[in-house]
Amino acid sequence: MPDDDGGKPPKPGASSRKQGRPPKDLSGQSGAQREFADIIRKEFFDRLADLGVTTHQISAALGGEEFKGFSTTSLSQYRAGKRVPDRDKLLRLLAYAEEKVGRPLGDGVREHVLAKYSAALRETNPQLHRFYELMDEHEQVVAERDQAREDHKRARDELVQCQQSLDEALLRAEQLEAEAQRAGQEEARRQERGEAAENEIVRLQGEQDELLRAVRGARAGQQAARKEIRRLEDLLVQQGQETARSEAGLKDENAALAADVSAAAARVAELERTEQSLRGELEQVTAALEQAETRNGELASQHAVVLRSRAEVGQRLSVVRRQRRALEDKLAEATQRVSACMRQLTVAERRVARVESELVAVYRSRDALLDDPTAPGQVVTEAVEAVDAAWQSYEGEIARIEQHAVVPPGETTPPPARTSESPDATAGALLSGGTAAQTLGAPSSQGGTPSSPPAPSSGRPSRDQILRDLKRSNRELDRAMRRLSHPPIRWARVALVITTASAVIGATGYALWASWPDGSQRADNSPKPSASAPTTASSSQSASTPRVETSPDLGKQAMNTQAIMRLVPCTETESLTPVTLKLTSKRIDYDPDEIPTVVFKITSESECRINVTSNVRLSIAPAIAEKPIWNSFSCTAQRKDRWIAVSPNTPATVTYRWNRLTNNSCTNTKEAPAGTYLATGSFTSLFIPDEMASFVLTDE
């Protein structure tokens, strides 16, 4: 390094050698100071000396004449290890070295220099070293506080979004409940209309039964007329036998028989008119039944509309959809069973028509026995032809009824057979899934084989048997129709599912609300002050011990009024109003006869209320210590709540006056020594950061 006295740079072409005075012996200095002098000489002065930079040049470049600490003498003392510069001067020296070298110092070199400097400063100037540590800690705390505020703002935005989502979910749940209520009312009205249609069907079925009884009476009259015709035919045969004996008597008898035949023909014509009137009434009843079926179809379409209106709810309740599909499948099966019953009824009607046709054939064969074509038997033939024409029209009516029965392709209509089962058991089998043919003709699982019907002399079922089978089929069909006409009551399950969904949404909202900490929890999870400890402490203190005052001063602010108690608490999670807390000390330093006073200023964007007793807290600790020696919530008896209002225009003011007594021990208090103290104000809410203020207690 060039000599400090000359201050001239080396001449060009001069030999390279280590210039300057040799380093002095540093054995009398401390180890840390000596190590720092070695490292600063090596990394700064020697490196610049290699580049031809003298001490005078360094002092001139750093403003040694204007700024204290960069003169030639000061730089020489730094190099010799007699003085340790402050941190700002050290950083300027390192920056000047980087500028001259043309590249930055390595991270390891800079950290090594700063570590040696910190150790040397701790030995030579402990107070300055502690001040630098406090400054670093303060900068770190400020950075952490800024980060905490950003996290708090982000958390508050997320909470607002969650609250909006919860409000939307609750609104949607209310809409779904309203739709479910409307659908339930529509279902009740549909059920009432269905019951009215059922009553109408029952009434029409009663009229149909009366008409069937009238038809059976007409058929009984026809049978009586046919018996009379057979008696007359027998008389005609007897007359033919007696014709040879007495022609004159035969003519008179033929005239009487002709009159009787005319009377019988008139009676048959009257019976035919009666049957036609009964058929007209039967057609009217059939038309009424068709209208009832049409009305039932309209009700079914209205029911489908109701089902479609509930389909939106069904999108979220899959259970309702599955139940509806099961109901439709069961209804289709019941429709197939009704079709099977109709087929059985059609088969019975065909059997009746077939028996009647056989009876007519017998009548025709008897008419053929008449020898004389001009005999009165021709009148009987015309009567029989009239009866035949009537039964042909009846067969046409049966064919029209058959059009209502749907027979699936490839399925035959088996003839009905009597079984040993009761009508109730047969109807139960119909509703349990079996077809009408299986119920009427299949063997009984309990009785073994079905009972065989009595075989008449002609080899065909008797008329009484046919009528009994027809009555039993009608009863079974009536029971099946009555059971199918009642709609299955499944909306109770729908209401249960909707109620369960509302409970789940409410439980989700409650869980979301309960997941945020309430106003009674502190951010640092510290326990609440106990009420029993202050009582014990106060009772154990002697009368000469000064009292530790921890109650805040609210001045003339209103407390616990009705208007204040109607406001929302500022610490509740439902209140998203930002609250700002500011803490200041009235003075920077306090003499021994002065009382340190710390003031809270609390503002809010909208009006709310705070409980000063439990929400606002203050702690005081020495600046070089971490544990507080006084806080407002220690060694205090149970006090009543003091609610005050907070508004954006008028801030709430809470004043604490500290009498310099420590209260970290409730049974032993002592006066705090002189020094620098840090006051920390906290608010019992995660959304409001703590505030700090510092002051100094002097001893003179």
PAVEX-452158 format. One record per residue (C-alpha): residue number from 1; residue in one letter; x, y, z. Coordinates in steps of 0.5 Angstrom, whole numbers. Layout:
ATOM seq type     x     y     z
ATOM NUM    a     X     Y     Z
...
end
This chain:
ATOM seq type     x     y     z
ATOM   1    m     0     0     0
ATOM   2    p     3     7    -1
ATOM   3    d     5    11     4
ATOM   4    d     0    15     8
ATOM   5    d     5    21     8
ATOM   6    g     7    21     0
ATOM   7    g     0    20    -2
ATOM   8    k     3    19    -9
ATOM   9    p     1    13   -14
ATOM  10    p     7     9   -16
ATOM  11    k    11    11   -22
ATOM  12    p     9     6   -28
ATOM  13    g    14     1   -29
ATOM  14    a    16     1   -22
ATOM  15    s    17    -6   -19
ATOM  16    s    11    -9   -15
ATOM  17    r    12   -10    -8
ATOM  18    k     8    -9    -1
ATOM  19    q     8    -2     0
ATOM  20    g     6     2     7
ATOM  21    r     8     1    14
ATOM  22    p     8    -6    17
ATOM  23    p     2    -8    21
ATOM  24    k     3    -6    29
ATOM  25    d     3   -11    34
ATOM  26    l    -4   -13    36
ATOM  27    s    -3   -17    42
ATOM  28    g    -6   -12    47
ATOM  29    q   -12   -12    44
ATOM  30    s   -18   -17    45
ATOM  31    g   -19   -23    40
ATOM  32    a   -25   -21    37
ATOM  33    q   -22   -14    35
ATOM  34    r   -16   -17    33
ATOM  35    e   -19   -22    28
ATOM  36    f   -24   -16    25
ATOM  37    a   -17   -12    24
ATOM  38    d   -14   -17    20
ATOM  39    i   -20   -19    16
ATOM  40    i   -21   -11    14
ATOM  41    r   -14   -10    13
ATOM  42    k   -14   -17     8
ATOM  43    e   -21   -16     5
ATOM  44    f   -20    -8     4
ATOM  45    f   -14    -4     5
ATOM  46    d    -9   -10     2
ATOM  47    r   -14   -11    -4
ATOM  48    l   -14    -4    -6
ATOM  49    a    -7    -3    -5
ATOM  50    d    -6    -8   -10
ATOM  51    l   -10    -4   -15
ATOM  52    g    -5     2   -13
ATOM  53    v   -11     6    -8
ATOM  54    t    -8    10    -3
ATOM  55    t   -11    12     4
ATOM  56    h   -11    19     2
ATOM  57    q   -15    17    -4
ATOM  58    i   -20    13     0
ATOM  59    s   -21    19     4
ATOM  60    a   -22    23    -1
ATOM  61    a   -27    19    -5
ATOM  62    l   -31    17     1
ATOM  63    g   -32    25     3
ATOM  64    g   -27    25     9
ATOM  65    e   -26    32    10
ATOM  66    e   -34    33    10
ATOM  67    f   -36    26    14
ATOM  68    k   -33    24    20
ATOM  69    g   -30    17    20
ATOM  70    f   -27    17    14
ATOM  71    s   -21    22    15
ATOM  72    t   -14    19    14
ATOM  73    t   -13    18    21
ATOM  74    s   -20    14    22
ATOM  75    l   -18    10    16
ATOM  76    s   -11     9    19
ATOM  77    q   -14     7    26
ATOM  78    y   -19     2    23
ATOM  79    r   -13    -1    19
ATOM  80    a    -9    -2    26
ATOM  81    g   -15    -4    30
ATOM  82    k   -15     1    34
ATOM  83    r   -22     3    33
ATOM  84    v   -28    -1    30
ATOM  85    p   -33     3    25
ATOM  86    d   -40     3    26
ATOM  87    r   -44    -1    21
ATOM  88    d   -46     4    16
ATOM  89    k   -39     6    15
ATOM  90    l   -37    -1    14
ATOM  91    l   -42    -2     9
ATOM  92    r   -39     4     5
ATOM  93    l   -32     1     5
ATOM  94    l   -34    -5     3
ATOM  95    a   -38    -2    -3
ATOM  96    y   -32     2    -5
ATOM  97    a   -28    -4    -5
ATOM  98    e   -33    -7   -10
ATOM  99    e   -33    -1   -14
ATOM 100    k   -26    -1   -15
ATOM 101    v   -25    -8   -16
ATOM 102    g   -31    -9   -21
ATOM 103    r   -34   -15   -18
ATOM 104    p   -38   -16   -12
ATOM 105    l   -35   -19    -6
ATOM 106    g   -37   -26    -5
ATOM 107    d   -43   -28     0
ATOM 108    g   -38   -32     4
ATOM 109    v   -33   -26     5
ATOM 110    r   -39   -21     6
ATOM 111    e   -42   -26    12
ATOM 112    h   -35   -27    15
ATOM 113    v   -33   -20    15
ATOM 114    l   -40   -18    18
ATOM 115    a   -39   -24    23
ATOM 116    k   -32   -21    25
ATOM 117    y   -35   -14    26
ATOM 118    s   -41   -16    30
ATOM 119    a   -36   -20    35
ATOM 120    a   -31   -14    35
ATOM 121    l   -37    -9    36
ATOM 122    r   -40   -13    42
ATOM 123    e   -33   -13    46
ATOM 124    t   -32    -5    44
ATOM 125    n   -39    -2    44
ATOM 126    p   -44    -7    47
ATOM 127    q   -49    -2    47
ATOM 128    l   -48     0    40
ATOM 129    h   -48    -8    38
ATOM 130    r   -55    -9    42
ATOM 131    f   -58    -3    38
ATOM 132    y   -56    -6    32
ATOM 133    e   -59   -12    34
ATOM 134    l   -66    -9    36
ATOM 135    m   -66    -5    29
ATOM 136    d   -65   -12    26
ATOM 137    e   -71   -15    30
ATOM 138    h   -75    -9    29
ATOM 139    e   -74    -9    21
ATOM 140    q   -76   -17    22
ATOM 141    v   -82   -16    26
ATOM 142    v   -84   -10    21
ATOM 143    a   -84   -15    15
ATOM 144    e   -87   -20    19
ATOM 145    r   -93   -15    21
ATOM 146    d   -94   -13    14
ATOM 147    q   -94   -20    12
ATOM 148    a   -99   -22    17
ATOM 149    r  -103   -16    15
ATOM 150    e  -103   -18     8
ATOM 151    d  -105   -25    10
ATOM 152    h  -111   -22    14
ATOM 153    k  -113   -18     8
ATOM 154    r  -113   -25     4
ATOM 155    a  -117   -29    10
ATOM 156    r  -122   -23    10
ATOM 157    d  -123   -23     3
ATOM 158    e  -124   -31     3
ATOM 159    l  -129   -31     9
ATOM 160    v  -133   -26     5
ATOM 161    q  -133   -31    -1
ATOM 162    c  -135   -36     3
ATOM 163    q  -141   -32     7
ATOM 164    q  -143   -30     0
ATOM 165    s  -143   -38    -2
ATOM 166    l  -147   -40     4
ATOM 167    d  -152   -34     3
ATOM 168    e  -153   -37    -4
ATOM 169    a  -154   -44    -2
ATOM 170    l  -159   -42     3
ATOM 171    l  -163   -38    -2
ATOM 172    r  -163   -44    -6
ATOM 173    a  -165   -49    -1
ATOM 174    e  -171   -44     1
ATOM 175    q  -173   -44    -7
ATOM 176    l  -172   -52    -7
ATOM 177    e  -177   -52     0
ATOM 178    a  -182   -48    -4
ATOM 179    e  -182   -52   -10
ATOM 180    a  -183   -58    -6
ATOM 181    q  -189   -55    -2
ATOM 182    r  -192   -53    -9
ATOM 183    a  -191   -60   -11
ATOM 184    g  -194   -63    -5
ATOM 185    q  -200   -58    -6
ATOM 186    e  -201   -60   -13
ATOM 187    e  -200   -68   -11
ATOM 188    a  -206   -67    -6
ATOM 189    r  -210   -63   -11
ATOM 190    r  -209   -69   -16
ATOM 191    q  -210   -74   -10
ATOM 192    e  -217   -71    -9
ATOM 193    r  -219   -71   -16
ATOM 194    g  -216   -78   -17
ATOM 195    e  -221   -80   -11
ATOM 196    a  -227   -77   -14
ATOM 197    a  -225   -81   -21
ATOM 198    e  -225   -87   -16
ATOM 199    n  -232   -85   -13
ATOM 200    e  -235   -84   -20
ATOM 201    i  -232   -91   -23
ATOM 202    v  -235   -94   -17
ATOM 203    r  -242   -91   -18
ATOM 204    l  -241   -93   -26
ATOM 205    q  -239  -100   -24
ATOM 206    g  -245  -101   -19
ATOM 207    e  -250   -98   -25
ATOM 208    q  -246  -104   -29
ATOM 209    d  -248  -109   -24
ATOM 210    e  -255  -107   -24
ATOM 211    l  -255  -107   -32
ATOM 212    l  -252  -114   -32
ATOM 213    r  -257  -116   -27
ATOM 214    a  -263  -114   -32
ATOM 215    v  -259  -117   -37
ATOM 216    r  -259  -124   -33
ATOM 217    g  -267  -123   -32
ATOM 218    a  -268  -122   -39
ATOM 219    r  -264  -128   -41
ATOM 220    a  -268  -132   -36
ATOM 221    g  -274  -129   -39
ATOM 222    q  -271  -132   -46
ATOM 223    q  -270  -138   -43
ATOM 224    a  -278  -139   -40
ATOM 225    a  -280  -137   -47
ATOM 226    r  -276  -142   -50
ATOM 227    k  -279  -147   -46
ATOM 228    e  -286  -145   -48
ATOM 229    i  -283  -146   -55
ATOM 230    r  -281  -153   -54
ATOM 231    r  -288  -154   -50
ATOM 232    l  -291  -151   -56
ATOM 233    e  -287  -156   -61
ATOM 234    d  -289  -162   -57
ATOM 235    l  -296  -160   -58
ATOM 236    l  -295  -159   -65
ATOM 237    v  -292  -166   -65
ATOM 238    q  -298  -169   -62
ATOM 239    q  -302  -165   -66
ATOM 240    g  -299  -168   -72
ATOM 241    q  -300  -175   -69
ATOM 242    e  -308  -173   -68
ATOM 243    t  -309  -170   -75
ATOM 244    a  -310  -177   -78
ATOM 245    r  -315  -178   -73
ATOM 246    s  -319  -172   -74
ATOM 247    e  -317  -166   -79
ATOM 248    a  -323  -162   -77
ATOM 249    g  -320  -162   -69
ATOM 250    l  -313  -161   -72
ATOM 251    k  -315  -155   -76
ATOM 252    d  -318  -152   -69
ATOM 253    e  -313  -154   -65
ATOM 254    n  -308  -151   -70
ATOM 255    a  -311  -145   -70
ATOM 256    a  -311  -145   -62
ATOM 257    l  -304  -146   -63
ATOM 258    a  -302  -141   -68
ATOM 259    a  -306  -136   -63
ATOM 260    d  -301  -139   -58
ATOM 261    v  -295  -138   -62
ATOM 262    s  -297  -131   -64
ATOM 263    a  -297  -129   -57
ATOM 264    a  -291  -133   -56
ATOM 265    a  -288  -129   -62
ATOM 266    a  -290  -122   -59
ATOM 267    r  -287  -124   -52
ATOM 268    v  -281  -126   -56
ATOM 269    a  -281  -119   -59
ATOM 270    e  -282  -115   -53
ATOM 271    l  -276  -119   -50
ATOM 272    e  -272  -117   -56
ATOM 273    r  -274  -110   -55
ATOM 274    t  -273  -110   -47
ATOM 275    e  -266  -113   -49
ATOM 276    q  -265  -107   -54
ATOM 277    s  -266  -102   -49
ATOM 278    l  -262  -106   -44
ATOM 279    r  -256  -106   -49
ATOM 280    g  -257   -98   -50
ATOM 281    e  -257   -97   -43
ATOM 282    l  -250  -102   -43
ATOM 283    e  -247   -97   -48
ATOM 284    q  -249   -91   -44
ATOM 285    v  -245   -94   -38
ATOM 286    t  -240   -96   -43
ATOM 287    a  -239   -89   -46
ATOM 288    a  -239   -87   -38
ATOM 289    l  -234   -92   -37
ATOM 290    e  -230   -89   -43
ATOM 291    q  -231   -82   -40
ATOM 292    a  -228   -84   -34
ATOM 293    e  -222   -87   -37
ATOM 294    t  -221   -81   -41
ATOM 295    r  -221   -77   -34
ATOM 296    n  -217   -82   -31
ATOM 297    g  -212   -81   -37
ATOM 298    e  -212   -73   -36
ATOM 299    l  -211   -74   -29
ATOM 300    a  -205   -79   -30
ATOM 301    s  -202   -73   -35
ATOM 302    q  -203   -68   -30
ATOM 303    h  -200   -73   -25
ATOM 304    a  -194   -73   -30
ATOM 305    v  -194   -66   -30
ATOM 306    v  -193   -66   -23
ATOM 307    l  -187   -71   -24
ATOM 308    r  -184   -67   -29
ATOM 309    s  -184   -61   -24
ATOM 310    r  -181   -65   -19
ATOM 311    a  -176   -67   -24
ATOM 312    e  -171   -61   -22
ATOM 313    v  -171   -64   -15
ATOM 314    g  -170   -71   -17
ATOM 315    q  -164   -69   -21
ATOM 316    r  -161   -68   -14
ATOM 317    l  -165   -73   -10
ATOM 318    s  -163   -80   -14
ATOM 319    v  -167   -84    -9
ATOM 320    v  -174   -81   -12
ATOM 321    r  -172   -82   -19
ATOM 322    r  -171   -90   -17
ATOM 323    q  -177   -90   -13
ATOM 324    r  -181   -87   -19
ATOM 325    r  -178   -92   -24
ATOM 326    a  -180   -97   -19
ATOM 327    l  -187   -95   -19
ATOM 328    e  -188   -94   -27
ATOM 329    d  -185  -101   -27
ATOM 330    k  -190  -104   -22
ATOM 331    l  -196  -100   -26
ATOM 332    a  -194  -103   -32
ATOM 333    e  -194  -110   -29
ATOM 334    a  -201  -108   -26
ATOM 335    t  -203  -106   -33
ATOM 336    q  -201  -113   -36
ATOM 337    r  -205  -116   -30
ATOM 338    v  -211  -112   -32
ATOM 339    s  -211  -114   -39
ATOM 340    a  -210  -121   -37
ATOM 341    c  -217  -120   -33
ATOM 342    m  -220  -117   -39
ATOM 343    r  -218  -123   -43
ATOM 344    q  -221  -128   -38
ATOM 345    l  -227  -124   -39
ATOM 346    t  -227  -124   -46
ATOM 347    v  -226  -132   -46
ATOM 348    a  -232  -133   -41
ATOM 349    e  -237  -129   -46
ATOM 350    r  -234  -133   -52
ATOM 351    r  -236  -139   -48
ATOM 352    v  -243  -136   -46
ATOM 353    a  -244  -134   -54
ATOM 354    r  -242  -141   -56
ATOM 355    v  -247  -145   -51
ATOM 356    e  -252  -140   -54
ATOM 357    s  -251  -142   -61
ATOM 358    e  -251  -149   -59
ATOM 359    l  -258  -148   -56
ATOM 360    v  -260  -145   -62
ATOM 361    a  -258  -151   -66
ATOM 362    v  -262  -155   -62
ATOM 363    y  -268  -151   -63
ATOM 364    r  -266  -151   -71
ATOM 365    s  -266  -159   -71
ATOM 366    r  -273  -159   -67
ATOM 367    d  -276  -155   -72
ATOM 368    a  -273  -160   -78
ATOM 369    l  -277  -165   -75
ATOM 370    l  -284  -162   -77
ATOM 371    d  -286  -166   -83
ATOM 372    d  -291  -160   -86
ATOM 373    p  -287  -154   -89
ATOM 374    t  -294  -150   -88
ATOM 375    a  -295  -152   -81
ATOM 376    p  -294  -147   -75
ATOM 377    g  -287  -149   -74
ATOM 378    q  -285  -144   -79
ATOM 379    v  -287  -139   -74
ATOM 380    v  -282  -142   -69
ATOM 381    t  -277  -142   -74
ATOM 382    e  -278  -134   -75
ATOM 383    a  -277  -134   -68
ATOM 384    v  -271  -138   -67
ATOM 385    e  -268  -134   -73
ATOM 386    a  -270  -127   -69
ATOM 387    v  -266  -130   -63
ATOM 388    d  -260  -132   -67
ATOM 389    a  -260  -125   -70
ATOM 390    a  -260  -122   -63
ATOM 391    w  -254  -126   -61
ATOM 392    q  -250  -124   -67
ATOM 393    s  -251  -117   -65
ATOM 394    y  -249  -119   -58
ATOM 395    e  -243  -123   -61
ATOM 396    g  -241  -116   -64
ATOM 397    e  -242  -113   -58
ATOM 398    i  -237  -118   -55
ATOM 399    a  -232  -117   -61
ATOM 400    r  -232  -109   -59
ATOM 401    i  -231  -111   -52
ATOM 402    e  -225  -115   -54
ATOM 403    q  -222  -109   -58
ATOM 404    h  -220  -106   -51
ATOM 405    a  -216  -112   -49
ATOM 406    v  -209  -111   -51
ATOM 407    v  -206  -118   -53
ATOM 408    p  -198  -118   -53
ATOM 409    p  -196  -122   -60
ATOM 410    g  -194  -129   -59
ATOM 411    e  -199  -130   -53
ATOM 412    t  -205  -134   -53
ATOM 413    t  -211  -133   -49
ATOM 414    p  -212  -140   -45
ATOM 415    p  -219  -142   -43
ATOM 416    p  -221  -140   -35
ATOM 417    a  -221  -146   -30
ATOM 418    r  -224  -146   -23
ATOM 419    t  -219  -147   -18
ATOM 420    s  -220  -148   -10
ATOM 421    e  -217  -142    -8
ATOM 422    s  -222  -136    -5
ATOM 423    p  -223  -130    -9
ATOM 424    d  -219  -126    -4
ATOM 425    a  -213  -131    -5
ATOM 426    t  -214  -130   -13
ATOM 427    a  -214  -122   -13
ATOM 428    g  -208  -123    -8
ATOM 429    a  -204  -127   -13
ATOM 430    l  -206  -122   -19
ATOM 431    l  -203  -116   -15
ATOM 432    s  -197  -120   -13
ATOM 433    g  -194  -121   -20
ATOM 434    g  -198  -127   -23
ATOM 435    t  -202  -127   -29
ATOM 436    a  -210  -128   -29
ATOM 437    a  -209  -134   -33
ATOM 438    q  -204  -137   -28
ATOM 439    t  -209  -135   -22
ATOM 440    l  -215  -138   -25
ATOM 441    g  -212  -144   -29
ATOM 442    a  -205  -146   -25
ATOM 443    p  -205  -151   -19
ATOM 444    s  -205  -149   -12
ATOM 445    s  -199  -149    -9
ATOM 446    q  -203  -151    -2
ATOM 447    g  -208  -155    -5
ATOM 448    g  -204  -159   -10
ATOM 449    t  -208  -160   -16
ATOM 450    p  -214  -155   -18
ATOM 451    s  -221  -158   -17
ATOM 452    s  -224  -161   -23
ATOM 453    p  -231  -157   -25
ATOM 454    p  -237  -162   -26
ATOM 455    a  -237  -164   -33
ATOM 456    p  -244  -164   -36
ATOM 457    s  -248  -169   -40
ATOM 458    s  -246  -165   -47
ATOM 459    g  -238  -165   -45
ATOM 460    r  -238  -158   -44
ATOM 461    p  -238  -153   -38
ATOM 462    s  -245  -152   -35
ATOM 463    r  -248  -145   -36
ATOM 464    d  -248  -144   -28
ATOM 465    q  -240  -146   -28
ATOM 466    i  -239  -141   -33
ATOM 467    l  -243  -136   -29
ATOM 468    r  -239  -137   -23
ATOM 469    d  -233  -136   -27
ATOM 470    l  -235  -130   -30
ATOM 471    k  -237  -127   -23
ATOM 472    r  -231  -129   -20
ATOM 473    s  -227  -126   -25
ATOM 474    n  -231  -120   -24
ATOM 475    r  -230  -119   -17
ATOM 476    e  -222  -120   -18
ATOM 477    l  -222  -115   -23
ATOM 478    d  -226  -110   -19
ATOM 479    r  -221  -111   -13
ATOM 480    a  -215  -110   -18
ATOM 481    m  -218  -104   -21
ATOM 482    r  -219  -101   -14
ATOM 483    r  -212  -103   -11
ATOM 484    l  -209  -100   -18
ATOM 485    s  -213   -94   -17
ATOM 486    h  -210   -91   -11
ATOM 487    p  -203   -88   -13
ATOM 488    p  -198   -90    -8
ATOM 489    i  -196   -85    -3
ATOM 490    r  -189   -84    -4
ATOM 491    w  -188   -77    -3
ATOM 492    a  -187   -77     4
ATOM 493    r  -180   -80     2
ATOM 494    v  -179   -74    -2
ATOM 495    a  -181   -70     4
ATOM 496    l  -176   -74     8
ATOM 497    v  -170   -73     3
ATOM 498    i  -172   -66     2
ATOM 499    t  -171   -65    10
ATOM 500    t  -165   -69    10
ATOM 501    a  -162   -64     4
ATOM 502    s  -164   -58     8
ATOM 503    a  -161   -61    15
ATOM 504    v  -154   -62    11
ATOM 505    i  -154   -55     8
ATOM 506    g  -155   -52    15
ATOM 507    a  -150   -57    18
ATOM 508    t  -145   -55    13
ATOM 509    g  -147   -47    14
ATOM 510    y  -146   -48    21
ATOM 511    a  -139   -52    21
ATOM 512    l  -137   -46    16
ATOM 513    w  -139   -41    21
ATOM 514    a  -136   -45    27
ATOM 515    s  -129   -46    24
ATOM 516    w  -127   -39    25
ATOM 517    p  -125   -37    32
ATOM 518    d  -130   -33    35
ATOM 519    g  -129   -26    39
ATOM 520    s  -128   -30    46
ATOM 521    q  -121   -33    43
ATOM 522    r  -114   -29    43
ATOM 523    a  -110   -30    37
ATOM 524    d  -104   -32    41
ATOM 525    n  -109   -38    44
ATOM 526    s  -107   -35    51
ATOM 527    p  -112   -37    57
ATOM 528    k  -117   -32    60
ATOM 529    p  -115   -29    66
ATOM 530    s  -118   -33    72
ATOM 531    a  -122   -29    77
ATOM 532    s  -120   -33    83
ATOM 533    a  -113   -31    83
ATOM 534    p  -114   -24    83
ATOM 535    t  -118   -25    89
ATOM 536    t  -113   -29    93
ATOM 537    a  -107   -24    91
ATOM 538    s  -111   -18    94
ATOM 539    s  -113   -22   100
ATOM 540    s  -106   -24   101
ATOM 541    q  -103   -17   100
ATOM 542    s  -101   -12   106
ATOM 543    a  -104    -6   107
ATOM 544    s   -98    -2   106
ATOM 545    t   -97    -5    99
ATOM 546    p   -99    -1    93
ATOM 547    r  -105    -3    89
ATOM 548    v  -103    -5    82
ATOM 549    e  -108    -1    78
ATOM 550    t  -110    -4    71
ATOM 551    s  -117    -1    70
ATOM 552    p  -117     3    63
ATOM 553    d  -120    10    63
ATOM 554    l  -126    11    59
ATOM 555    g  -127    19    60
ATOM 556    k  -134    21    59
ATOM 557    q  -136    16    54
ATOM 558    a  -142    13    54
ATOM 559    m  -142     5    56
ATOM 560    n  -148     0    56
ATOM 561    t  -153     4    54
ATOM 562    q  -159     1    50
ATOM 563    a  -157     4    43
ATOM 564    i  -150     1    44
ATOM 565    m  -152    -6    46
ATOM 566    r  -156    -6    40
ATOM 567    l  -150    -6    35
ATOM 568    v  -146   -12    33
ATOM 569    p  -140   -14    37
ATOM 570    c  -134   -12    33
ATOM 571    t  -130   -19    35
ATOM 572    e  -136   -23    32
ATOM 573    t  -134   -27    26
ATOM 574    e  -141   -25    23
ATOM 575    s  -138   -18    23
ATOM 576    l  -133   -17    17
ATOM 577    t  -132    -9    19
ATOM 578    p  -125    -8    19
ATOM 579    v  -123    -5    26
ATOM 580    t  -117    -1    26
ATOM 581    l  -113     0    33
ATOM 582    k  -107     5    34
ATOM 583    l  -103     5    40
ATOM 584    t   -99    12    42
ATOM 585    s   -95    14    48
ATOM 586    k   -97    21    51
ATOM 587    r   -89    23    52
ATOM 588    i   -83    19    49
ATOM 589    d   -80    20    56
ATOM 590    y   -82    20    63
ATOM 591    d   -79    23    69
ATOM 592    p   -79    19    76
ATOM 593    d   -85    23    78
ATOM 594    e   -89    22    72
ATOM 595    i   -94    17    70
ATOM 596    p   -93    13    64
ATOM 597    t  -100    14    60
ATOM 598    v  -101    10    54
ATOM 599    v  -108    11    49
ATOM 600    f  -112     7    45
ATOM 601    k  -115    10    39
ATOM 602    i  -120     5    36
ATOM 603    t  -124     6    29
ATOM 604    s  -128     2    25
ATOM 605    e  -131     3    18
ATOM 606    s  -138     2    21
ATOM 607    e  -141     2    27
ATOM 608    c  -140    -4    32
ATOM 609    r  -139    -4    40
ATOM 610    i  -133    -7    44
ATOM 611    n  -132   -10    51
ATOM 612    v  -127    -6    54
ATOM 613    t  -126   -11    60
ATOM 614    s  -125   -17    56
ATOM 615    n  -123   -14    49
ATOM 616    v  -118    -9    50
ATOM 617    r  -111   -11    53
ATOM 618    l  -104    -8    54
ATOM 619    s   -98   -11    56
ATOM 620    i   -91    -7    58
ATOM 621    a   -84   -11    57
ATOM 622    p   -77    -8    57
ATOM 623    a   -74    -7    50
ATOM 624    i   -69   -12    51
ATOM 625    a   -73   -17    54
ATOM 626    e   -79   -21    51
ATOM 627    k   -83   -23    58
ATOM 628    p   -88   -17    60
ATOM 629    i   -87   -15    67
ATOM 630    w   -94   -12    67
ATOM 631    n  -101   -13    63
ATOM 632    s  -108   -11    64
ATOM 633    f  -111   -17    65
ATOM 634    s  -107   -20    71
ATOM 635    c  -108   -20    78
ATOM 636    t  -115   -17    77
ATOM 637    a  -122   -18    80
ATOM 638    q  -128   -20    76
ATOM 639    r  -131   -14    73
ATOM 640    k  -137   -13    70
ATOM 641    d  -137   -12    62
ATOM 642    r  -136    -4    59
ATOM 643    w  -139    -4    52
ATOM 644    i  -137     2    48
ATOM 645    a  -139     4    41
ATOM 646    v  -134     5    35
ATOM 647    s  -135     9    29
ATOM 648    p  -131    11    23
ATOM 649    n  -132    19    25
ATOM 650    t  -131    19    32
ATOM 651    p  -126    14    35
ATOM 652    a  -126    10    41
ATOM 653    t  -121    12    46
ATOM 654    v  -118     8    52
ATOM 655    t  -113    10    56
ATOM 656    y  -108     6    61
ATOM 657    r  -104    10    66
ATOM 658    w   -98     5    69
ATOM 659    n   -96     7    76
ATOM 660    r   -89     3    74
ATOM 661    l   -91    -3    79
ATOM 662    t   -90   -10    76
ATOM 663    n   -95   -15    76
ATOM 664    n   -92   -21    74
ATOM 665    s   -93   -24    81
ATOM 666    c  -100   -22    84
ATOM 667    t   -97   -23    91
ATOM 668    n   -90   -19    90
ATOM 669    t   -90   -12    87
ATOM 670    k   -84    -8    86
ATOM 671    e   -83    -2    82
ATOM 672    a   -80    -2    75
ATOM 673    p   -73     0    74
ATOM 674    a   -71     6    69
ATOM 675    g   -70     4    62
ATOM 676    t   -73     3    55
ATOM 677    y   -80     0    55
ATOM 678    l   -84    -3    49
ATOM 679    a   -92    -3    50
ATOM 680    t   -96    -8    46
ATOM 681    g  -104    -7    45
ATOM 682    s  -108   -13    43
ATOM 683    f  -115   -14    41
ATOM 684    t  -118   -21    42
ATOM 685    s  -119   -22    34
ATOM 686    l  -115   -26    29
ATOM 687    f  -117   -20    24
ATOM 688    i  -114   -14    28
ATOM 689    p  -106   -14    29
ATOM 690    d  -103   -12    35
ATOM 691    e  -100    -5    35
ATOM 692    m   -94    -3    39
ATOM 693    a   -91     4    42
ATOM 694    s   -84     5    46
ATOM 695    f   -83    10    52
ATOM 696    v   -77    11    56
ATOM 697    l   -77    12    64
ATOM 698    t   -71    16    67
ATOM 699    d   -68    16    74
ATOM 700    e   -67    23    74
end
